[in-house]
Amino acid sequence: MTSQKSAPEIIELTEEELESLFLRVDQNVLTEEDKRLIKGSVQSNVWLRQTLEAGKLTLYKLRRLLFGFRSEKRKRAIKEKDASAKEEDSEKGSFPLATNENLLSNSEFDEESKSKRKGHGRLGADAYPHAEKVEINHPTLKAGDPCPEGCGGRLYKIDPGIFIRIAGQNIAKVIRYQAEKVRCALCGLVVTADLPKGVKEETGKYDFRFKAILSTQKYFLGVPFFRQEHFQAMLGIPLPDATQWDLIEQVANAVYPVIRALEGIAASGEVIHNDDTSVKIVEIIRANKRDPTRKRRGMFTTTIFARAGPYEIVLYYSGAKHAGENLSEILKKRQSHLPPIIHMSDALSANLTEEFKNLIAKCLAHGRRHFTDIEIFFPEECAYVINEIGKIYFHDEKAKEKDLSVEKRLTYHQEHSGPMMEELKKWLDEQIENNLVEPNGGLGKAIKYLRRHWEGLTLFLREAGAPLDNNVCEQMIKIAIRLRKNSLIHKTCHGAAVASILMSLIQTCRLARVNPIDYLTACQENKKTLFKNPSEWLPWNYQETLSHNLQEMAA
């Protein structure tokens, strides 16, 4: 019987309808509709088994297909599955199959990986660095006064008592200035009172900080313009969606030169990651409809994460170019005397660039995922691979805890992770060479994936600073996914570019532990200076530039 490529029709029957069908089967009086239902049920069963075993359909996707809800996280699912397996084994009196709990118990890896992180509880006063400070003096006593108890001692100052009060407020504070006007009764001269210092009519109705807050709400929180408009209306501050776009566009126009400076730093770094996610741009969709013969019809949001010395940079690009092409544009700025950069991505060819000589690292988490997707069918084999890869991550976490340099981390992995990866490679080779697995089955394909990309998956054992996976890039790409899920589309390529600019700066600020609202505000206030030298207005040095400019003005 040939396998069915497309998903079969999902047949839904009530309990009464099912009982009636069974009765007609027993009586051998099947109708044409009964035959269709029976054939469909058999096809569904065969398709489901083949698709799951081949790893083309995960349990998560199956649940969404059948029930339309999200699954629990894997840790909980594995725990429940292990518990159910134990119950079955205890009833049968047999020895349980290999599970994560069995493989990892009674080991240093198991004990330390389950340890809870400390540091939870209430937030202290220092957690609010921008809090307004109000000093309250005692109404009758001060330092130096005699003790009110009459013991003969004198009072002296100690640390004040702290009480934090958090008050609700809107993102905008509307101030209505009424400048007094007087007119001369004879000549008609009109004299108007000056606005307060710092308030100028030429700066417009909306100040720079408000524009920065609006940009962050849109391109970090993912709040759509229409939703923000209605929320502001509830608070009595009208803010039309068209006005929001105009204000955010002004912010992007003030800061876009910084993106070019960040690209140059990213190109000169040691490690660079990239990945794609889908996006919808109405302008490109319309162009595809007008010209069905267009070769490039896809739309992508590329996320590029780079480490350059102490700096971490995130760059977003939305359009028709895929991750490999966007990466090529950045690497054109890399100086020729620098050594090859370490490039981390998954195994998709669209993420790679062939123009530049790179050290290609492949994502170990993607390789592991091939086994977690089919673990229900091959519990012992998959648990072994997942466990061995987990030990590699355990050693990497230990290296981070010890704050090892990239060279010492390489030596540490070569000593502790190298032998484990060699044993894993031997096991993988044995499964294929000794015909222990079906090569075209789900397990065989998962094993062949690791073998095919083994050189890239083990780069961390040969090159200092090579990462294990592309997880950090996938974490950054969630911001673009959040925006897509809330706002759905970009109308034009220009709108997509504005979103990419602001997402890049907001995320880079967050990684540098810089307040993105303060940063975007300062960039707008100093737009002319920024355009002259964008490299002085990066998230990690703009405060020094501000201090230097103030000193020059004072001198």
C-alpha positions in Angstrom: 0.0 0.0 0.0 1.4 3.4 -1.0 1.7 6.0 1.7 -0.5 9.0 1.6 1.4 12.3 1.3 -1.3 14.8 2.3 -3.2 14.6 5.6 -6.4 12.5 5.4 -9.8 13.8 6.3 -10.5 13.8 10.1 -13.5 11.6 10.7 -15.6 12.7 13.7 -18.3 10.3 15.0 -20.4 10.4 18.1 -20.5 7.3 20.4 -24.0 6.4 19.1 -22.9 6.7 15.5 -19.8 4.5 16.2 -22.0 1.8 17.9 -24.4 1.9 15.0 -21.5 1.4 12.5 -20.1 -1.6 14.5 -23.6 -3.1 14.5 -23.9 -2.9 10.7 -20.4 -4.4 10.3 -21.4 -7.4 12.4 -24.6 -7.8 10.3 -22.6 -7.3 7.0 -25.0 -4.6 5.8 -22.6 -1.8 5.0 -23.8 1.3 3.1 -21.5 3.3 0.8 -21.1 5.9 3.5 -20.1 3.2 5.9 -17.4 2.0 3.5 -16.1 5.6 3.1 -15.9 6.0 6.9 -14.0 2.7 7.3 -11.6 3.4 4.5 -11.0 6.9 5.9 -10.3 5.6 9.4 -7.7 3.0 8.0 -6.0 5.7 5.9 -5.9 8.1 8.9 -4.3 5.4 11.1 -1.7 4.5 8.5 -0.9 8.1 7.7 -0.6 9.0 11.3 1.8 6.2 12.1 4.0 6.8 9.1 4.1 10.6 9.6 4.9 10.4 13.3 7.5 7.8 12.9 9.2 9.7 10.1 9.4 12.8 12.3 7.4 14.9 9.9 4.7 15.6 12.5 5.5 16.2 16.1 3.1 15.5 19.0 2.7 19.2 19.5 1.5 19.7 15.9 -0.7 16.7 16.2 -2.5 18.0 19.2 -3.0 21.4 17.5 -4.3 19.5 14.4 -6.8 17.4 16.3 -7.6 19.6 19.4 -6.4 23.1 18.6 -4.5 23.8 21.8 -0.9 24.0 22.9 0.9 21.2 24.7 2.6 21.3 28.0 6.4 21.9 28.2 8.5 18.8 27.6 9.7 18.4 31.2 6.2 17.9 32.5 5.2 15.7 29.6 8.2 13.5 30.1 7.5 13.3 33.8 3.9 12.2 33.2 4.9 9.7 30.5 7.6 8.2 32.8 5.0 7.9 35.6 2.5 6.2 33.4 5.2 3.9 32.1 6.1 2.9 35.7 2.5 2.1 36.5 2.2 -0.1 33.4 5.5 -1.9 34.3 4.5 -2.4 37.9 1.2 -4.0 36.8 3.0 -6.3 34.3 5.9 -7.0 36.7 8.5 -6.1 34.1 11.6 -3.9 34.2 10.8 -0.3 33.0 12.2 1.0 29.7 15.0 3.5 29.7 13.8 7.0 30.6 15.4 10.3 31.3 15.0 9.6 35.0 16.7 6.2 34.8 19.6 7.4 32.7 20.4 10.5 34.8 19.9 9.3 38.3 22.7 9.0 40.9 25.0 11.3 38.9 26.6 14.7 39.4 24.9 15.8 36.2 21.5 14.9 37.5 21.8 16.4 41.0 23.3 19.7 39.9 21.0 20.2 36.9 18.0 19.9 39.2 19.3 22.5 41.8 17.0 25.5 42.1 18.3 29.0 41.5 18.3 31.2 44.6 17.4 34.9 44.8 13.6 35.0 44.7 11.4 37.2 46.9 10.3 40.8 47.3 12.0 43.6 45.4 14.1 45.9 47.5 14.1 49.7 47.2 17.3 49.6 45.0 15.2 47.9 42.3 13.7 51.3 41.5 16.6 53.5 40.4 14.4 56.1 38.8 12.0 56.5 41.8 11.2 60.0 42.8 12.8 60.7 46.2 10.9 62.5 48.9 12.8 63.3 52.2 10.6 63.4 55.3 12.1 65.1 58.4 10.8 64.5 61.9 8.5 67.4 62.9 10.0 67.9 66.4 13.4 66.1 66.6 16.7 66.4 64.9 20.3 65.1 65.3 21.9 66.5 68.4 18.7 66.8 70.4 18.4 65.1 73.8 16.7 61.7 73.9 12.9 62.1 74.3 12.9 59.3 76.9 15.0 61.4 79.2 17.9 59.0 79.5 20.5 61.7 79.1 21.7 60.6 75.6 21.9 62.6 72.4 20.3 61.7 69.0 22.4 61.1 65.9 21.5 60.2 62.3 21.2 56.7 61.0 20.0 55.2 57.7 16.5 56.5 56.9 13.5 54.2 56.8 12.4 53.4 53.2 8.8 53.0 52.0 8.0 52.4 48.3 4.7 53.7 46.9 3.9 52.9 43.3 1.2 55.1 41.8 -0.7 54.5 38.6 -0.1 56.9 35.6 -0.6 57.0 31.9 2.2 56.8 29.3 1.5 60.5 28.6 1.1 63.5 30.9 -0.9 66.2 29.1 0.0 69.8 30.2 -2.1 72.7 29.0 -0.1 76.0 28.9 -2.1 79.1 28.9 0.2 82.0 28.0 -1.1 85.3 29.1 -1.6 87.9 26.3 -2.1 91.6 26.6 -2.9 94.1 23.8 -2.2 97.8 23.6 -5.4 99.8 23.4 -3.8 102.5 21.2 -1.4 100.7 18.8 -2.8 97.2 19.0 0.6 95.6 20.0 0.1 92.0 21.4 2.5 90.8 24.0 2.6 87.1 25.0 4.1 85.5 28.1 7.1 83.2 27.4 6.7 79.5 27.8 8.6 77.8 30.6 12.2 76.9 29.9 12.5 73.6 28.1 9.1 74.0 26.4 9.3 75.3 22.8 6.6 75.6 20.2 9.0 74.4 17.5 9.5 71.0 19.1 5.9 70.1 18.5 3.0 68.8 20.5 4.7 65.5 21.5 8.0 65.5 23.4 10.9 63.2 22.5 10.4 60.9 25.5 6.8 60.3 24.7 7.8 59.2 21.1 10.4 56.9 22.6 7.8 55.3 24.9 5.4 54.9 22.0 8.2 53.2 19.9 9.0 50.8 22.7 5.4 49.9 23.3 5.0 49.1 19.6 8.2 47.3 18.8 9.0 45.6 22.1 5.6 45.0 23.7 4.0 44.5 20.2 0.9 46.7 21.0 -0.8 47.5 17.6 -1.6 51.1 16.8 -5.4 50.5 16.7 -5.3 48.9 20.2 -3.2 51.7 21.6 -5.6 54.2 20.1 -8.6 52.7 22.0 -6.6 52.3 25.2 -5.6 55.9 25.2 -9.2 57.0 24.5 -10.2 55.2 27.7 -7.8 57.3 29.6 -9.0 60.6 28.0 -5.9 61.2 25.8 -6.9 60.8 22.1 -4.0 59.3 20.1 -5.1 58.3 16.5 -3.2 55.4 14.9 -2.0 57.6 12.0 -0.5 60.0 14.6 1.3 57.2 16.3 2.9 56.1 13.0 4.0 59.7 12.3 5.7 59.9 15.7 7.4 56.6 15.5 8.7 57.3 12.0 10.3 60.5 13.3 12.1 58.4 15.9 13.4 56.0 13.2 14.5 59.0 11.0 16.6 60.3 14.0 18.4 57.0 14.8 18.9 55.1 11.6 22.6 56.1 11.1 23.3 54.1 14.3 22.3 50.9 12.5 25.1 51.3 10.0 27.6 51.8 12.8 26.3 48.6 14.6 26.6 46.6 11.3 30.3 47.5 11.1 30.9 46.4 14.7 28.9 43.2 14.2 31.0 42.4 11.0 34.2 42.7 13.0 33.1 40.4 15.8 34.1 36.9 16.7 30.7 35.1 16.5 27.6 35.8 14.5 24.2 34.0 14.5 21.3 34.3 12.1 17.9 32.9 11.5 14.6 33.7 9.7 11.0 33.9 10.5 8.1 34.6 8.2 6.5 38.1 7.8 3.8 39.6 5.7 4.3 42.8 3.8 1.3 44.0 1.7 3.5 45.8 -0.8 5.3 42.5 -1.7 2.1 40.5 -1.6 0.5 42.9 -4.2 3.6 42.7 -6.3 3.5 38.9 -6.3 -0.2 39.0 -7.4 0.6 41.5 -10.2 3.5 39.3 -11.5 2.9 35.6 -10.8 6.3 34.8 -12.6 8.4 36.6 -9.9 11.1 34.2 -8.8 11.5 35.8 -5.3 8.1 35.6 -3.6 9.0 34.9 0.0 9.0 37.4 2.8 11.3 37.0 5.9 12.3 38.8 9.0 16.0 38.0 9.6 17.5 38.2 13.1 21.3 38.5 13.3 23.0 38.3 16.7 26.7 39.2 17.0 29.3 39.2 19.7 32.1 41.6 19.2 34.4 41.8 22.3 32.3 42.9 25.2 29.4 44.0 23.0 26.3 42.1 21.9 24.4 43.4 18.9 21.0 42.4 17.5 19.9 43.4 14.0 16.6 42.8 12.3 15.8 43.0 8.5 12.4 42.5 7.0 11.8 42.0 3.3 12.4 39.6 0.4 16.0 38.7 1.4 16.6 35.6 3.5 19.1 35.3 6.4 22.1 34.2 4.3 21.7 37.3 2.0 21.3 39.7 4.9 24.4 38.2 6.5 26.4 38.6 3.3 25.6 42.3 3.3 27.0 42.7 6.8 30.1 40.6 6.3 31.0 42.8 3.3 32.0 45.3 6.0 34.4 42.9 7.7 38.1 43.9 7.3 40.2 41.5 5.3 43.0 41.2 7.9 40.6 39.7 10.5 40.4 35.9 10.9 37.3 34.0 9.7 34.2 34.7 11.8 32.4 31.8 13.6 28.9 31.6 12.0 26.2 29.8 14.0 22.8 28.8 12.4 20.7 25.8 11.8 21.3 23.5 8.8 19.0 25.4 6.4 20.9 26.5 3.3 19.1 29.8 3.3 20.9 30.8 6.5 24.4 30.2 5.0 26.6 32.5 2.9 29.1 31.2 0.4 30.8 34.5 -0.4 32.9 34.6 2.8 35.1 32.1 4.5 33.5 31.3 7.8 33.8 28.7 10.5 30.4 27.0 10.2 28.8 25.9 13.5 25.6 24.0 13.5 22.9 24.1 16.2 23.1 21.2 18.6 19.6 22.0 20.0 18.2 21.4 16.5 19.9 18.0 16.3 18.5 17.1 19.7 15.0 18.2 18.7 14.9 15.5 15.9 15.0 12.9 18.7 12.6 14.6 21.1 10.0 14.6 18.3 10.1 10.8 17.9 10.9 9.8 21.5 7.5 8.2 22.0 8.3 5.6 19.3 12.0 4.9 20.2 12.2 5.7 24.0 15.5 3.9 24.7 17.5 5.1 21.7 16.2 8.7 21.9 16.7 8.9 25.7 20.3 7.8 25.2 21.0 10.6 22.7 19.1 13.2 24.6 20.9 12.3 27.8 24.4 12.5 26.1 23.6 15.9 24.6 22.3 17.1 28.0 25.7 16.3 29.5 27.4 18.5 27.0 25.1 21.4 28.1 25.9 20.6 31.7 29.6 21.0 31.1 29.0 24.2 29.2 27.0 25.6 32.2 29.8 24.6 34.5 32.2 26.6 32.3 30.0 29.6 32.5 29.7 29.3 36.3 33.5 29.3 36.5 33.6 32.3 34.2 36.3 30.7 32.0 37.8 32.5 29.1 37.1 31.2 25.6 40.4 29.5 25.5 40.0 27.8 28.8 36.4 26.9 27.9 37.7 25.2 24.8 40.2 23.1 26.9 37.4 22.3 29.4 35.1 21.0 26.7 37.9 19.0 25.0 38.6 17.3 28.3 35.1 16.7 29.5 32.8 16.8 26.5 35.2 15.5 23.8 35.1 11.8 25.0 31.3 11.9 25.3 30.9 13.2 21.8 33.3 10.5 20.5 31.2 7.8 22.2 28.0 9.3 20.8 29.5 9.4 17.3 30.5 5.7 17.6 27.0 4.8 18.6 25.4 6.7 15.7 27.8 5.1 13.2 27.0 1.6 14.6 23.2 2.1 14.2 23.6 2.9 10.5 26.6 0.7 9.5 25.2 -2.4 11.3 21.7 -1.9 10.0 20.2 -1.6 13.5 17.7 1.1 12.4 15.7 1.7 9.3 17.7 4.4 7.4 14.5 6.0 6.0 12.6 5.8 9.3 12.2 8.5 11.9 15.1 7.3 14.0 17.3 6.7 11.0 16.7 10.2 9.7 17.4 11.7 13.1 20.7 9.8 13.3 21.7 10.7 9.7 21.1 14.4 10.5 23.6 14.3 13.3 26.2 12.4 11.2 25.7 14.7 8.2 26.3 17.8 10.2 28.8 16.4 12.8 31.6 18.7 11.8 29.5 21.8 12.5 27.9 20.4 15.6 31.3 19.7 17.2 33.0 23.0 16.2 32.9 24.0 19.9 35.6 21.2 20.5 38.0 22.8 17.9 37.4 26.6 18.0 37.6 28.9 21.0 34.3 30.8 21.5 32.2 28.5 19.2 28.7 28.3 20.7 26.7 25.1 21.2 23.5 26.2 19.6 21.5 29.0 18.0 19.2 29.5 21.0 20.2 33.1 21.7 19.2 34.1 18.1 15.9 32.2 18.5 15.3 34.1 21.7 15.9 37.4 19.9 13.6 36.4 17.0 10.7 36.1 19.4 10.4 39.9 19.5 9.7 39.9 15.7 7.2 37.0 16.2 5.4 38.8 18.9 5.0 41.9 16.7 3.8 39.6 13.8 1.2 37.8 16.0 -0.2 41.2 17.3 0.0 43.4 14.2 -0.1 40.6 11.6 1.3 42.6 8.6 3.4 45.6 7.5 1.7 47.8 4.8 4.9 48.8 3.0 8.6 47.9 2.9 9.3 51.2 4.4 7.1 50.4 7.4 9.0 47.1 7.8 12.3 48.9 7.7 11.2 51.3 10.4 10.2 48.3 12.6 13.5 46.7 12.0 15.5 49.8 12.9 13.6 50.3 16.2 13.6 46.6 17.2 17.3 46.4 16.6 18.1 49.4 18.8 15.7 48.4 21.6 17.0 44.9 21.8 20.7 46.0 21.6 20.0 48.4 24.5 18.4 45.6 26.5 21.5 43.4 26.1 23.7 46.3 27.0 21.6 46.9 30.2 20.7 50.4 28.9 17.2 51.9 29.2 16.0 52.0 25.6 13.6 54.9 26.3 16.4 57.1 27.7 18.5 56.1 24.8 16.0 56.9 22.1 15.1 60.2 23.8 18.8 61.3 23.9 19.3 60.4 20.2 16.3 62.5 19.2 17.5 65.5 21.3 20.9 65.3 19.7 19.9 64.3 16.1 22.3 66.7 14.3 25.3 65.6 16.4 24.3 61.9 15.9 24.3 62.3 12.1 27.8 63.7 12.1 29.3 60.8 14.1 26.9 57.8 14.7 29.7 55.7 16.3 29.6 58.1 19.3 25.9 57.4 19.9 25.9 53.7 20.4 23.9 52.3 23.4 27.0 51.6 25.5 28.8 55.0 24.9 26.1 57.6 24.3 26.1 58.7 28.0 29.8 59.5 27.8 29.1 61.5 24.7 26.4 63.4 26.5 28.7 64.2 29.4 31.4 65.3 27.1 29.0 67.6 25.2 27.8 69.1 28.5 31.4 69.8 29.6 32.1 71.5 26.3 29.0 73.7 26.6 29.9 74.6 30.2 33.5 75.5 29.1 
